[in-house]
Structure formats: structure tokens, C-alpha cells
Amino acid sequence: MITGELKNKIDSLWDVFAAGGLVNPLDVIEQITYLMFIRDLDDTDNLRAKESAMLGLPFQSIFADEVTIGERKVNGKQLKWSVFKDYPAGQMYSVMQELVFPFIKNLDGNKDSAYSKYMDDAIFKLPTPLLLSKVVDALDDIYELMSKSDNKDARGDTYEYLLNKIAQSGLNGQFRTPRHIIKMMVELMAPTSDDVICDPACGTSGFLVASGEYLKENLKEEIFFNKQKKDHYMNHMFHGYDMDRTMLRIGAMNMMTHGVDHPFIEYRDSLSDQNQDKDKYSLILANPPFKGSLDNDTVSADLLKVCKTKKTELLFLALFLRMLRVGGRCACIVPDGVLFGSSKAHKDIRKELVESHRLQAVISMPSGVFKPYAGVSTAILIFTKTGHGGTDNVWFYDMKADGYSLDDKRTEIKENDIPDIIARFHNLDAEAERERTEQSFFVPKQEIVDNAYDLSINKYKKVEYVPVEYPSTEELITDLYELQMKISEGLDELNSLLGL
């Protein structure tokens, strides 16, 4: 959580961009991302140089004595943040625009790598030397505060806070999933070192970053002390697709700044024939866009076979089932309409989940979770692809609080069901005796079938009515007469004081 002086510095940086003429939130985030990456390159290069010296190993700096940029050969040291930040504003701007930016765009010689794909059409957009100078100074101040912070993930929290400033919905009905909801879903699914993880509507790669952080925190030795597993983590584990190139660049850089060397993040319309993935992933985490309706001509034919509809939220569920390998797991956010919609397509996809696979949990979330972006009511579906059924009892949880107020301000509060949700989900055997009047309970498959596969919690939750005794009519009338008498006495006393 970003607070205090660090929060104020980031807010001030945002104001610097606005005053300098750059007001599009995506453009601002993109440019900050590039500059953070450039600064990190310098820090990382220095750190590796020190480590190599300590170990007596040879080291080749990326800022070698002579660096080729286009047809020019220049002194690599002037490309280092720690060097060019002290240049006069005009000179710094020229070095950044003509040398540093082309340098980072071509840093990876492999033109087929993920890095090259998302940096290929990157553009340096800061309009003036003065703006660049102010931003560089502000970022230095932010990094200094991060280095003094007790928060072990100050770097990640700072970046997440920056992303939170995209206070507008993106394309295709997208809006950012709150970080604590992402973290909850990752903890519910508990990724393993062998998982192949995908988010087919990845945006800024929040689910992929959180999965990587979970693995680093919980399976650090298993992954990073094993050459094969570390290679899998760095190069093969994380996959993300999106249709917004700006968001893709931000998402890919987000992964790199969180320590994943080569995430597979690329431009793709996941619902179209362009996406050929089938039986590929062991874990899908997603909050797909709820755009509404699509043109059938743009949707992959095999998805329409499972669920003939134009609604993206239903098509994405069919897509997840196709993309998962048998035994693969999914946790995804859906609008409430998916749970109880009465159309044939709604019923078909719910029937597919319940009858052909293993639907494990439905977690109903309050409508304020996505404010200020949207007030839509949503739920989390958790299921496993089996291809031959397996649904026995479905666990329902009625989340009433997520640790933040449910208004547009979303201020932190004490009430928070998330720790309880995680604890109960990982100990479902203890849930068997829970009553329908409690926040969580099981519902047998047959009852769901009998209710046309309705998955809304209100269909099964029982409300406990507490009898309330009210005064009799005679008592109420007597009280009214007494009140009337007191009013009359008060008026008489007031009249005598006024001499009326």
C-alpha cells in the first residue's frame, strides 16, 4: 500500500506530466514505464558488475565502451541513467531521444523475442527537454524513497499505484482488477512451479505478475535453485494476450520489472480464429471484458458450438475450457448475469461447467468492488477441466466486505472477508456442516440441476428472520395523546411568556 510522502511524490509526478502537456493516462504510464526501465537497466548492470567482481567472474556491461546505434558508434557510458541525468536539459533530451531510446528498443538482438515485439513500435513522447528534466528528477526522488521504505515490495506497489491512476475504462469494456482481488484469486489457486499460466485478456498483466510474486514468495528454493524450473519460470510459464498494444507494452514491461525475463505476451484477439490454443494451459486466471455483443463472424467457430451467443462473458468461459488441458484449473471473474441468465446460451455454458467438468466454487462479490470504474455486481467462478464431469457439491461464499469501502472513494476499512475466503477454500472438508444461513455453504449438484443450473447465491441462501415485537395499537395511541398533551402545555407556557 502506497502512503505518505511516496504517494505524494507519485501524485506530483502525475501533475508534472499534466502540466507538460501529456494528459492521456495510458501515455503517461507508458512513458514512466520506459524511464523506470532505463533507470533499472543502469542499477541492474551495476549490481551484476559488483557480483561478478566478488565472484571473480568476467563481466560484459551492456553499456560497453562503444555502443552501435544505427550507423553511429557512441560512448556507452552516456547511455547510463546515472550519467545523462546530470546533463543540461537540452543535452539530456537529445541523448534520450537520439541514443538511449533507440538503444533500449534494440537491446534484445532476437527480433522474434517478446521484448522486441512489444518494443518495436514504442515511441518516446515527452514533448520538451524541461518536462524530461523534471520527470527524471521526480523519479530519482521516488526511487530514493522506495529504497528507504520498510515495504519489501515498494517497487511493485509503486508500479501498481501508477497503474491505478488509469482512472478510465479501456477498450472492449475493460477495467483494472483491484490488486487485492487479484492476489486473493492467486492465493485461492496456489500456482505450482510446473504450471503453465495464461490470462487471455491480460491488460497490464496483473494476474501474471501476482502469480510470479506468489511463486517467488512460496516456492523460491524449489524454482530458483533448480535450473530447469528457473528456465520454465523465466521463459515458458507466463502467457498473456490482449488487443490493446499500449496495454501489452505496459503489461510486458510490468512482468520484466517484476523479474520475469521473457514472458510470452502478444497481440491477439483471444475469441477469434487467430487464437488456436487448445489443451495447453494448466492454470487460467482472468477478468475478461464484458463488452456485450460481438459479431459472430469474428468469433471462433468451435466456441460457438459450445455456446452460441454474441456475449463475450459467455464466450470467454467456453474459451477457457478449450484452452485448458485436462486437469487444468481456472479462476475467473464474471458478471452476475452469467450466474442466473435465462437465455439458452447462459444455461448451456452453466450446464457445460456443471455436467462436463468440475465446478468447485462460486464466490459472490459486492457491487462496489470495481468502483470507481464500474458498479457491476460480479462473482468468481473456480472450476477444473475434466471432460467427464466431477461436480459433486459446489461451494458458495457471500463476500460482504473486501477491506475497502464500497463507494467511489474505496477507503481502507477493518471489515474484510478475503482472509476467511482463502482459509475456508483451502479447508473445504470443514464446510460440510455449514448452514445455508451462514456466509459460506455447499449446494449439492442435483439441487443446482433442478434449478436450471442457476448459480446465484440468493437462490440457495436462506435468510434467518428474527421476530420483532412492536407495541400494540392502544399503546401507540396512548403515547401519541401524551405527546400531544406535552406539546399543548409547551405552547401554553410559551404564550404566557410572550404575553399573548
N, C-alpha and C positions, 0 to 999 in steps of 0.2 A: 504494500500500500504506500503510495507516494504522498507525503505530507510535508508541512512546514516549508523551510527555505528551498528545498529541492523542488517542491511543487511550484513555488512562486517563480523560481528560475525558469522552469519549463514553460509556465504561462507567459513569462516575459519574452522568452524566445519566440513563442507563437505571435506575440504582439509585434515583435521586430519584423517578422515576415509580413504581417498585415500592413505595417507602416511602410515597408519597402515595396509594396505593390503585388505581393504574391498572396492571394487570399483563398484559392481553391484548396480545401483541406487535404485532398489526395496529393496535390502537387507539393504542398508543404511537407507532408510526411515523407514523400519520395525523396525530396532534396535533403531533408535531415538524415534520412537513411543512408544516402550516398556519403554524406560528410562524416557520419559516425563510422561508416565502413572504412573510409580513408584514414580516419584517426586510429581506428583499431588495427589497420594494417601496420602502421608505424609501431604501435605498442607491441603487437604480436611479433614483429620482426626483431625488435629489441630484446624481447623475452627469450626468443629462440636463440639469439646470438649469445645471451648470457648462459643459457642452459648448455649450449654446445661447448662454450669455453670451460664451464665447470666439468663437463664430461670428457674434455679433450677431443671432441669430435669436430670434423670440418664443417663449416657453415658458409652457405652462399646467400647473401642477402638479396631480397627481391629489388632492393634499391642499390644495385651494383654500381661500381664507379661510373659505368657508362651504360645508359639505357636507350634502346632504339624505340622511337615513337614515330610511326610513319616512315618517312625518309630521313628523319632527323636523329642525331645521336646527342644525348644531353647527359649532364651530370645527374646521376640518380638521386643524390642526396637532396637536391632541391625539391624532389617529389615527396619528401617526408613532411608530415604534418608539423612536427617539432621544428622544422627549418622554415618552411614557407609561411607559417603563421606570424612570424616576426617581420615579414616583408611589408613595405608600404602597401596600402590598399590596392592601388593600381597595378603594381607588380604582382601582388598575390593573386589578383583576379586573372591576369594574363597567364600566370603559371598554372592556375587551376583549370582555366578554360582550354588552353592550348596544349598542356602537358599532362597534368595529373588526371583529368577526366578521361582523355584517350588512353592513358596508361592503365587505369583500372578496368576500362571496357575490354581491353585486350589482355588482361592479366593471365587468363587461362588460355593457353595456346590451342586447346582442343575445341574446335568450333562446334562439335556436337555435344559438348558438356552442358549441363543445366545452367551453369554460370553464364556461359556465352549466350545461351538462348534468351535469358531474361535481361542481360545487359546490352544486348545487341542494339536495341532501339532506345536505350536510355539517353536522356537529354539533360544537359546542365542548364537550369532555368533561372538561376539567380540573376536579376537584371542589371545590378550595379556593383561596382567594387566596394562601395560603402556598406551595402547590405551584407555582402560576403564577409567583410571585416567584422561587422557586428555579430553575425551568426557564429563565426569562428571563435570569437571571444566568449560568447554566451555558452557555446558547447564546452569550451575549456572549463568554465566555471561549473557547469553541470557535472562534468567528469570528476572535478576535484571534490565536489560534494558527494558524489557516488562513492569515491574512494574512502571517504571518511565515514560513510554510513555503516551502521551495525547490521543492516539488512544484507544477508548473503547473496540475495538476488536483486540487488539495487539496479543493476544494469538491465535485467529483464523487466523489472517493474517500471523502470523509466520508459523503456520502449513501449510497454503495454499502455502506460498512461498517455504517451503520444498517440498511440493508435485510437485510444478512447476519444480523442479530440476530433475524430471523423464523425462529427455530430449530424450526419445526414445519411439517409439510406442510399446504398449503392445501386448499381444496375440490377435488373431482374428481381427486385424486391428484397435484396439482401440487406441485412443489418448485422452489426457486430454482435457476436455472442459474448455475454459478460464472462470475464476471465474465471470467476469463481464457479460459474456453471460448467464451463469447460473442464476445469480442474476436477469438479465433482464427477463428471461423466468419465474422465480418465481414471479416477480412483475406483469408480464402480467396475470398470472393465479390467483394471490391473494389467496393463500390457506386459508381455514377456519378452525376453531377449531374442526369441525366434520369430516374433510376429512380423508380418508384412502389413503395414498400416496405411490406410488410404482415407482421404477426405475428398470426395468428388466435387465439392463446392467449397474450396479451401479458403478463398478470400485472403486474409493476412496470415494464414497457416496457424491459427490459434490452437486447434486440436493437435496438430502435428508437433508444435513446439511444446505443448503441455505434456504430450506423450513422451517426448525426448527428455524433458526435465524429470518426469516421474521415473523413467528408467535410470537416469543418472543418479537419482536420489536413492532408489531402492535396489538397483542391481548393478551398481558401479563396478564392483570387483568382477562379477560374472561377465560383464561386457568388455570392460576396458583392459582386463588382464588376459583376455583371450583374443588372439589375432584375428581369427575368423569372425567372431561375434562383433568385434570392434569394426571390422570392414563392413559387415552387414549393417550395423548401426549407421555408419558414416555414408554408405553408398547405395544401399539397397532397401532399407527398411521403410522410408517415408515417401509417400506418393500423394501429390495434390494436383487438382485440376480446377481451372476457373476460366471464365470468358472475359475477364477484365485484365488487360495487360499491365495496367498500373498496379492493381492489387496483386498480380502474380509477382511482379518485381519486389514489391514490399514484402510479400509472403516469403519469397525465396531468400531475400536478404535477412528477414527475421529468423529463418532457420539457420543461416550461416552465422549470424551474430549469437545464436544460442549453441554453436559448436557442432553443427552437422555440416560436414564438408560438401557433400553432393546430394542434396535432396532432389527427388525426381518431381519437379514442379513445372507444369507446362500448360499452354493454352489448349483448352479442349471444351467442346460442348458435350458434357457428360451424357446427356439424354439422346444424342444423335448417333447415327451410324459411325460417326468419327470415333466413338468410344467402343472399341472391340474387346475390352477387358471382360473376361469370364472366368469364374472359378480361380481367381488369382490372389485375393487378399484374405488374411486371417482375422483382420480387425478393421472395421469401418467406424469412424466417428464423424458425425456430420450434423450440420444445421442447414439443410438445403433451402434454397429460396422458395418462398411461397408466392410465386408470380401470379398465379391464377390460371389462365388458359394459354396453351401453346397451339401452334399449327401442327396438325397431325403429320404433315409432310416432313416436318423437321425431326420427328421422334423416331427412334429406332423401332423397327417393326416387331422385334422379339419382345420389347417391353409392352407394346400394345396387345400382344397375345395374352400376357398375364393380366393386364389391367387396361381395358380400352377406355381411355379418358384423355382429356387435354389438361388435366390438373397436374401441375408439377409435383406437388407434395405426394401424390399417389404414385406417379411415375418414378420418382426417386426411390420409393420403397421397393418397387419392382426391380429397379436398377441395383440396389444394394444386394438383393437376393441373387441377382445374376453375377455380380462382381465377386461375391464371397465364395471361397472354396467351402466344401462340405466340412462342417465343424467350425467355420468362421463365425465370428460374433459381431454384433452391431449395436451401437447405442446412437440413436438419432433423435433430433427434436422435430416434432410435427405439430401443426396447428390442431386445436381441439376438434375441428370438423372431421379430421381423419378418424377420430375415435367413434363418432356416432353418425356420420353422414349416411343418408338413406339411399343414395344412388346405387346402382348395380356395381359401379366401379369401386365405390367405397367398401361395399360389402365383400366384393371379390378379393380385394387386397387383404382385408382383415381375415377372411376365411383362409387365404393362402398362408398367412402367418401362423394362424392357429392350427390348421389341419395338416399342412405340408411341412411345417418347420416347428421350432420350439420357441414360442413366445414366453419370455420369462418374467418381464416386469413392465408395468405402466406407472410412471411417476408423473402425477398431475402437478403442474406448476401454476402459481398465481399469475394473473394477467399483468402485473406490474414488473415482472422480471426483465422485460426488454425495454422498459421506459428509459430514457425519453424517446427512443427510436420508434417504438410501437407499443400499443396496449393490447396486442393479441394474446389470447389465452393459449397456452401450449402444454405439451406433455413430452416426456422422454419415453421412447419405446426401446426395450432391450430384448434382442432375440438372437437365436443361433440358427444358422442354416443347416438343416439335416437332410431335406429332400424326402423324408418319410415320416414326418410328424414328430411327436415327442412332447407336445404341450400337455401338461397334466393339470397343474394349478398355476394360475397367473397371480403374481404378487402386485398389489396395488398400494400406492402411497399417496396420501393427500398432503402435498407440501403447502404449508400456510405461510412460511417465512423463510427468506434466504439470507438473512443477515443485513438486509438493507431495506429502507422504507420503500413502499410500493408506489410512490408518487414520482414525479419527474425529477425531483432532487436526488433520490436514491442515496440518502444519507445512511451511515452505518448505524445499526441497532443491535440490541442484545439477542432478540429472538432469531433463531437460526436452526432450521430443520436439517441442514445438509450433513452435519456430523452424524445425526441419528439415521438418516437415509443410508449413508455409507456403511455404518456399523450393522444395521439390520440386514442390508442386502448381502453382506458377507457372512451372515449367520441366519439364513432363511429357515433352517430347521426349527429355530426358536419362535418363528412366526405362526406356526400351525394353529396354535390355540387362541390367536388374537380374534377379538370380536369385530363385527362389522361397524360398531360404533367408534372404534379406535382409528388412529391416523393411517395405520397400515394393516393389511389383512390379505388372505388368499381367497381367490374365487376359483372353484372347480371349472375345468374346461366345459363340461356339459352345460353348466348354467350359462356360460358365455354363448355357446352354440344355440341354446334355447332362446336367447335374447338377440338373435340375428347378428351375432358376433359384435355386439355393442361393447366397446372398451372404455366408455366414460365411467369414471369412478362413482358418479352420482347414481348410476344405475344400480349399483350394488351396495353402496354405503348406507347404513341405517342411521337415522337421526334419533337420538335419545331425547324424548320430550320430558321435561321436568314440570310437574304440575305446579301451578302458581295460584294461590288463594287470594281472591280480591274481596274487598269489603262488600257487604250486602247493599242493596239499593236504599234501604231505610237508613243505614249508617251514612251513606254518601249524602242523602238529602239532609239529614241532621247536621252534618258537617257544614253543608252549604248555608243552612239557616244561621248557624253560629257565626260563620264568616260574614254573612250579610249584616248581622246584628253589630259585629265589631266595626264594620265599615260605617254603619249609620251613627254609632257612638262617636267615631272619629270625626265624622263630618259635623256633628252637633258641637263638639268641642272646638273645632276649627272656626265654626260660625260665631261662637261666643267670644273667641279671642279677637275676631275681626269686627265684633260689634254689629253683626248682621242679624 
